[in-house]
Amino acid sequence: MKKKEYLKMMEEHSSGKTGNLFQKVHVTAKRAKSLYELDEPSKASFSHKPTFQAILETNEGKIRMIPSASVESENELA
């Protein structure tokens, strides 16, 4: 691991911006599972193992968590 790259895994916790931590862990775990299910050439294109890749994507904001209220309203509309 490159010097100070481990800091990308860390996140400062504050009550205002963090949101629901359980939901964040759940979304990250689902992303890691989907990365593990990819074929080998696709997994090889990532610079990290799937679990670490999912953590980085979540912390960098590449993965967006949708509040459960908006998901329920979408289900009602369908």
Backbone as CSV, one residue per row, in Angstrom:
resi,resn,N_x,N_y,N_z,CA_x,CA_y,CA_z,C_x,C_y,C_z
1,MET,0.847,-1.171,0.000,0.000,0.000,0.000,0.894,1.236,0.000
2,LYS,0.524,2.184,-0.809,1.309,3.404,-0.890,1.234,4.173,0.419
3,LYS,2.231,5.002,0.610,2.292,5.797,1.835,1.045,6.686,1.949
4,LYS,0.411,6.664,3.095,-0.780,7.452,3.444,-2.018,7.066,2.644
5,GLU,-1.961,5.996,1.848,-3.148,5.555,1.131,-4.175,4.964,2.091
6,TYR,-3.696,4.480,3.223,-4.604,3.914,4.222,-5.543,4.971,4.791
7,LEU,-5.190,6.236,4.663,-6.043,7.298,5.180,-7.352,7.416,4.397
8,LYS,-7.388,6.893,3.183,-8.618,6.906,2.405,-9.687,6.023,3.049
9,MET,-9.247,5.038,3.830,-10.199,4.164,4.501,-10.826,4.830,5.706
10,MET,-10.136,5.775,6.276,-10.625,6.410,7.497,-11.580,7.543,7.160
11,GLU,-12.505,7.750,8.054,-13.485,8.804,7.857,-13.775,9.434,9.213
12,GLU,-13.773,10.737,9.253,-14.085,11.428,10.491,-15.585,11.330,10.739
13,HIS,-15.952,10.920,11.927,-17.365,10.765,12.243,-17.892,12.001,12.943
14,SER,-18.945,12.520,12.398,-19.651,13.617,13.047,-21.143,13.316,12.915
15,SER,-21.899,13.719,13.879,-23.312,13.359,13.895,-24.093,13.979,12.736
16,GLY,-23.606,15.053,12.169,-24.343,15.742,11.123,-24.252,15.113,9.747
17,LYS,-23.064,14.735,9.320,-22.911,14.304,7.927,-22.871,12.798,7.732
18,THR,-22.750,12.023,8.787,-22.540,10.593,8.618,-23.792,9.866,8.172
19,GLY,-24.932,10.247,8.685,-26.147,9.546,8.324,-26.246,8.228,9.084
20,ASN,-26.890,7.283,8.494,-27.099,5.987,9.125,-25.886,5.096,8.845
21,LEU,-25.096,4.823,9.868,-23.888,4.012,9.677,-24.222,2.568,9.313
22,PHE,-25.320,2.025,9.876,-25.708,0.663,9.520,-26.019,0.579,8.038
23,GLN,-26.724,1.566,7.513,-27.050,1.573,6.091,-25.772,1.672,5.252
24,LYS,-24.817,2.473,5.703,-23.560,2.617,4.972,-22.802,1.290,4.928
25,VAL,-22.750,0.591,6.053,-22.084,-0.714,6.097,-22.809,-1.708,5.201
26,HIS,-24.128,-1.675,5.239,-24.926,-2.592,4.427,-24.691,-2.357,2.928
27,VAL,-24.685,-1.101,2.510,-24.459,-0.753,1.101,-23.050,-1.149,0.676
28,THR,-22.064,-0.909,1.543,-20.680,-1.266,1.229,-20.527,-2.777,1.096
29,ALA,-21.180,-3.528,1.977,-21.112,-4.994,1.912,-21.766,-5.523,0.635
30,LYS,-22.888,-4.918,0.238,-23.544,-5.338,-1.001,-22.662,-5.034,-2.212
31,ARG,-21.980,-3.895,-2.181,-21.077,-3.541,-3.288,-19.899,-4.510,-3.352
32,ALA,-19.339,-4.848,-2.181,-18.224,-5.801,-2.150,-18.666,-7.159,-2.688
33,LYS,-19.861,-7.594,-2.323,-20.368,-8.877,-2.811,-20.519,-8.853,-4.327
34,SER,-21.043,-7.748,-4.863,-21.208,-7.665,-6.312,-19.857,-7.640,-7.025
35,LEU,-18.842,-7.031,-6.400,-17.503,-7.037,-6.997,-16.900,-8.434,-6.978
36,TYR,-17.131,-9.195,-5.905,-16.630,-10.564,-5.835,-17.285,-11.457,-6.880
37,GLU,-18.504,-11.143,-7.276,-19.225,-11.972,-8.241,-18.822,-11.695,-9.691
38,LEU,-17.999,-10.685,-9.914,-17.527,-10.392,-11.267,-16.584,-11.489,-11.748
39,ASP,-16.413,-11.587,-13.064,-15.464,-12.566,-13.591,-14.031,-12.108,-13.304
40,GLU,-13.099,-13.013,-13.395,-11.709,-12.743,-13.011,-11.060,-11.582,-13.779
41,PRO,-11.222,-11.470,-15.103,-10.603,-10.325,-15.792,-11.131,-8.973,-15.301
42,SER,-12.416,-8.914,-14.969,-12.982,-7.659,-14.463,-12.421,-7.322,-13.094
43,LYS,-12.282,-8.348,-12.231,-11.713,-8.113,-10.902,-10.258,-7.695,-10.998
44,ALA,-9.551,-8.205,-11.990,-8.129,-7.874,-12.143,-7.926,-6.411,-12.545
45,SER,-8.957,-5.810,-13.100,-8.813,-4.412,-13.528,-8.795,-3.442,-12.345
46,PHE,-9.267,-3.874,-11.173,-9.246,-3.021,-9.983,-7.852,-3.035,-9.376
47,SER,-7.500,-1.950,-8.724,-6.177,-1.874,-8.114,-6.144,-2.485,-6.719
48,HIS,-7.326,-2.811,-6.157,-7.398,-3.395,-4.817,-8.321,-4.604,-4.828
49,LYS,-8.307,-5.352,-3.739,-9.239,-6.464,-3.581,-10.657,-5.910,-3.463
50,PRO,-11.671,-6.714,-3.812,-13.049,-6.206,-3.855,-13.548,-5.540,-2.569
51,THR,-13.219,-6.081,-1.405,-13.707,-5.480,-0.165,-13.132,-4.086,0.028
52,PHE,-11.828,-3.943,-0.142,-11.181,-2.647,0.012,-11.656,-1.680,-1.070
53,GLN,-11.860,-2.186,-2.276,-12.350,-1.360,-3.384,-13.731,-0.795,-3.041
54,ALA,-14.600,-1.616,-2.461,-15.940,-1.158,-2.091,-15.871,-0.087,-1.002
55,ILE,-14.971,-0.245,-0.034,-14.806,0.754,1.023,-14.330,2.072,0.425
56,LEU,-13.361,2.000,-0.476,-12.854,3.225,-1.111,-13.946,3.928,-1.905
57,GLU,-14.719,3.165,-2.682,-15.776,3.758,-3.497,-16.827,4.430,-2.621
58,THR,-17.158,3.814,-1.502,-18.152,4.395,-0.603,-17.614,5.666,0.038
59,ASN,-16.372,5.633,0.528,-15.799,6.804,1.196,-15.527,7.958,0.241
60,GLU,-15.233,7.649,-1.018,-14.965,8.704,-1.994,-16.247,9.267,-2.594
61,GLY,-17.391,8.710,-2.233,-18.666,9.214,-2.724,-19.083,8.668,-4.068
62,LYS,-18.417,7.637,-4.559,-18.788,7.048,-5.845,-20.058,6.207,-5.722
63,ILE,-20.360,5.772,-4.503,-21.572,5.001,-4.251,-22.496,5.877,-3.441
64,ARG,-23.702,6.012,-3.901,-24.666,6.899,-3.273,-25.698,6.069,-2.513
65,MET,-25.953,6.441,-1.273,-26.960,5.745,-0.482,-28.283,6.467,-0.639
66,ILE,-29.307,5.735,-1.042,-30.626,6.313,-1.221,-31.414,6.089,0.063
67,PRO,-31.995,7.143,0.630,-32.785,6.972,1.853,-33.937,6.003,1.630
68,SER,-34.256,5.209,2.633,-35.268,4.166,2.482,-36.645,4.743,2.179
69,ALA,-36.953,5.948,2.600,-38.255,6.548,2.318,-38.450,6.746,0.815
70,SER,-37.397,7.165,0.091,-37.533,7.361,-1.345,-37.631,6.024,-2.080
71,VAL,-37.014,4.970,-1.549,-37.123,3.648,-2.164,-38.545,3.131,-2.016
72,GLU,-39.144,3.341,-0.843,-40.513,2.894,-0.626,-41.467,3.639,-1.550
73,SER,-41.274,4.937,-1.752,-42.154,5.692,-2.631,-41.994,5.248,-4.080
74,GLU,-40.785,4.862,-4.495,-40.576,4.350,-5.846,-41.297,3.025,-6.035
75,ASN,-41.283,2.172,-4.995,-41.978,0.885,-5.063,-43.489,1.077,-5.172
76,GLU,-44.025,2.097,-4.510,-45.443,2.363,-4.575,-45.858,2.862,-5.966
77,LEU,-44.973,3.609,-6.614,-45.279,4.145,-7.935,-45.246,3.066,-9.012
78,ALA,-44.468,2.019,-8.819,-44.288,0.969,-9.834,-45.459,0.024,-9.891
